[in-house]
């Protein structure tokens, strides 16, 4: 028998909408202020047990941002150092 998906009842104060954090971390606009975006009108991808709905941001741009560039640089340095001192 198929398991029923749990449906959450809307909280008294309404839902709080926010973008999926993994999308933010890989978006070139990571450091931009996105508070003007209407997250309530975006597609919800998950509801939490509290009062949050996580949404798929319509302004998401796939690509490198400063965070991923730093991580890639760090990995490159560690690989270079490791290969020369092993």
C-alpha positions in Angstrom: 0.0 0.0 0.0 1.3 3.4 -1.0 2.4 5.7 1.9 0.3 8.9 2.0 2.1 12.2 1.7 1.7 14.2 4.9 -0.1 17.4 4.2 0.6 20.3 6.6 -2.1 22.6 7.8 -1.5 26.3 7.2 -0.2 27.8 10.4 -2.1 30.6 12.1 0.2 33.3 11.0 0.5 32.0 7.5 3.5 30.4 5.7 7.0 31.8 5.6 8.5 31.4 2.2 12.3 31.2 1.5 14.5 29.9 -1.3 16.3 26.6 -1.3 19.7 27.3 0.3 21.6 25.0 -2.1 20.4 27.0 -5.0 21.6 30.2 -3.3 25.0 28.8 -2.6 25.6 28.1 -6.3 24.0 31.2 -7.7 26.3 34.1 -9.0 23.9 36.4 -7.2 24.8 34.9 -3.8 25.8 38.3 -2.3 22.9 40.3 -3.8 19.9 41.4 -1.8 17.0 39.2 -2.9 14.5 40.5 -0.4 12.5 42.2 -3.2 11.7 38.8 -4.8 8.2 37.4 -4.2 8.9 34.0 -2.8 5.3 33.4 -2.0 4.5 33.2 -5.8 7.3 30.7 -6.5 6.8 26.9 -6.7 7.1 25.3 -3.3 9.4 22.3 -3.3 9.1 21.4 0.4 7.0 22.1 3.4 8.6 21.9 6.8 6.9 20.7 10.0 6.8 24.3 11.3 5.6 27.1 9.1 8.1 27.3 6.3 7.8 26.5 2.6 11.0 26.2 0.7 10.6 27.4 -2.9 12.5 27.1 -6.2 13.7 30.6 -7.0 12.7 31.9 -10.4 15.7 34.2 -10.5 18.2 31.5 -9.9 21.1 31.5 -12.4 23.3 28.4 -12.7 27.0 29.3 -12.6 30.0 30.0 -10.5 29.9 32.6 -7.8 32.5 34.0 -5.5 31.9 31.1 -3.0 32.3 28.3 -5.5 35.3 30.1 -7.1 37.0 30.2 -3.6 36.2 26.6 -2.9 37.6 25.5 -6.3 40.7 27.7 -5.8 41.2 26.1 -2.3 40.9 22.6 -3.7 43.4 23.5 -6.4 45.9 24.8 -4.0 45.6 21.8 -1.7 46.0 19.4 -4.7 49.1 21.3 -5.8 50.7 21.3 -2.4 49.7 17.7 -1.7 51.2 16.5 -5.0 54.5 18.3 -4.3 55.0 17.1 -0.8 53.9 13.5 -1.0 
